[in-house]
């Protein structure tokens, strides 16, 4: 069984696997439209994490993990708790295209996608509003800024040829907000 990760699974799968491949799926865009009140946020300050949105012309880069034998039941149990129960994600089967051209034909992989029907779904917002929410959110897995920057690092290091305008626009918005927060803090210290 193959499992496709496009958010925190790209750097922290949390389950044992036999092999991993970087690549992409077609027909979906990655969006910071899912709320998180556990891993990267709290009930008072929900974080923003990614989900996939059906988008015919788009592709989303990530990592596919192969799980075999006893790994299958353990990984699916773990992911059902992490993604479905805590996150409000549904499972779909998608066609994964490995980055390595010598890897052969595309493979089918399971993917977890948050739907607008789940209670934590936040939906669209401007990149600036998403960045502002990320800046103030933190949960048991760490700060929401770390989540964003690890995803950006993955894309730049493993998929430098790939476009992800939404992701990189939020990073730019975050960077533009942070200096103004720093200068506001410094001004308050001086008074």
C-alpha positions in Angstrom: 0.0 0.0 0.0 1.2 3.5 -0.8 0.3 6.6 1.2 0.7 10.1 -0.3 1.6 13.0 2.1 1.5 16.6 1.1 1.7 18.4 4.5 3.5 17.4 7.6 3.8 13.8 6.4 6.5 14.9 4.0 8.9 15.5 6.9 7.2 13.6 9.8 5.3 10.5 8.7 5.1 9.0 12.2 4.8 5.5 10.9 7.2 2.8 9.7 7.5 2.4 5.9 9.5 0.3 3.5 10.4 3.0 0.9 9.5 6.6 0.0 9.4 8.5 -3.3 9.0 12.2 -4.0 6.5 13.0 -6.7 3.1 14.5 -7.4 -0.5 13.9 -8.0 -2.6 15.7 -10.6 -6.0 17.3 -10.2 -5.5 18.9 -6.8 -4.2 22.1 -5.4 -2.7 22.4 -1.9 -4.4 25.0 0.3 -4.0 26.2 3.9 -7.8 26.0 4.4 -8.0 23.4 7.2 -8.1 24.5 10.9 -6.0 22.7 13.5 -6.8 23.0 17.2 -4.5 20.1 18.3 -1.2 19.7 16.4 -0.5 23.3 15.2 -3.1 25.4 17.1 -5.5 25.5 20.0 -9.2 26.0 20.5 -8.6 29.7 21.2 -6.1 30.1 18.3 -6.6 27.5 15.6 -3.7 26.9 13.3 -3.9 26.5 9.6 -2.7 23.4 7.9 -3.0 22.1 4.3 -5.7 20.2 2.6 -6.3 19.5 -1.1 -8.8 21.1 -3.3 -10.0 19.5 -6.6 -8.4 21.5 -9.4 -8.3 19.9 -12.8 -5.2 21.6 -14.2 -3.1 21.6 -11.0 -0.6 19.2 -9.4 0.5 18.8 -5.8 4.0 17.6 -4.9 4.7 15.5 -1.8 6.0 12.1 -0.7 4.5 8.6 -1.2 5.4 6.0 1.4 5.2 2.3 0.7 4.0 0.3 3.7 4.2 -3.5 3.6 3.1 -6.5 5.8 2.5 -5.5 9.4 3.3 -1.9 8.6 0.0 -1.6 6.7 -2.4 -2.0 9.7 -0.2 0.0 12.1 0.2 2.9 9.7 -3.4 3.1 8.7 -4.5 2.9 12.4 -2.1 5.7 13.2 -3.1 7.9 10.2 -6.8 7.3 10.8 -6.4 8.7 14.3 -4.0 11.6 13.2 -5.8 12.6 10.1 -9.4 11.3 10.1 -10.4 11.5 13.8 -8.3 14.5 14.9 -8.2 16.3 11.6 -11.5 15.7 9.9 -9.9 14.2 6.7 -11.5 11.7 4.3 -9.4 9.1 2.4 -9.2 8.9 -1.4 -7.2 6.9 -3.9 -5.1 9.0 -6.3 -2.5 8.3 -9.0 1.0 9.2 -7.8 3.7 10.1 -10.3 7.3 9.6 -9.0 9.8 12.4 -9.6 12.4 9.8 -10.7 11.6 9.0 -14.3 13.2 5.6 -13.9 10.7 4.7 -11.2 8.3 3.2 -13.7 4.5 3.7 -14.1 2.4 5.9 -11.8 1.2 4.1 -8.7 -2.1 4.4 -6.7 -1.8 5.9 -3.3 -4.1 6.7 -0.4 -4.4 10.4 0.5 -6.2 12.2 3.3 -8.2 15.2 2.2 -10.1 17.6 4.6 -13.5 18.4 3.2 -15.6 21.6 3.7 -18.1 19.5 5.7 -15.7 18.9 8.7 -16.1 21.2 11.7 -12.4 22.4 11.5 -12.6 23.5 7.9 -11.8 27.2 7.6 -11.9 27.7 3.9 -10.4 30.4 1.8 -8.8 33.6 3.1 -6.2 36.0 1.8 -2.5 35.0 2.0 -2.0 37.9 4.5 -4.9 36.7 6.8 -3.6 33.1 6.6 0.0 34.2 7.5 -1.3 36.4 10.4 -3.2 33.4 11.8 -0.2 31.1 11.4 2.0 33.6 13.3 -0.2 33.4 16.4 -0.9 29.7 16.4 0.9 26.9 18.2 -0.1 23.3 19.3 1.3 20.1 20.7 3.4 19.4 17.6 4.9 22.9 17.6 4.4 26.4 16.2 2.3 26.8 13.1 5.2 28.9 11.6 7.4 25.8 11.7 4.8 23.8 9.8 4.7 26.4 7.0 8.5 26.8 6.8 9.1 23.0 6.8 6.7 22.7 3.9 8.4 25.5 2.0 11.8 23.9 2.7 10.6 20.6 1.4 9.3 22.2 -1.8 12.5 24.2 -2.4 14.9 21.3 -1.6 13.1 18.3 -3.1 10.9 19.9 -5.9 12.8 23.1 -7.0 11.1 22.9 -10.4 7.6 22.9 -8.9 5.2 25.8 -8.6 3.1 26.3 -5.5 2.0 29.9 -5.7 -0.4 29.6 -2.7 2.3 28.2 -0.4 5.0 30.7 -1.4 2.6 33.7 -1.3 1.8 32.8 2.4 5.6 32.6 3.1 6.1 36.0 1.5 3.2 37.4 3.6 4.6 35.9 6.8 8.0 37.5 6.1 6.5 40.9 5.4 4.5 40.7 8.7 7.3 39.5 11.0 9.5 42.6 10.6 6.6 44.9 11.4 5.9 42.8 14.6 9.6 43.1 15.5 9.6 46.9 15.1 6.4 47.2 17.0 7.9 45.3 19.9 11.1 47.4 19.8 9.0 50.6 19.9 7.0 49.4 22.9 10.3 48.6 24.8 11.5 52.2 24.2 8.4 53.8 25.7 
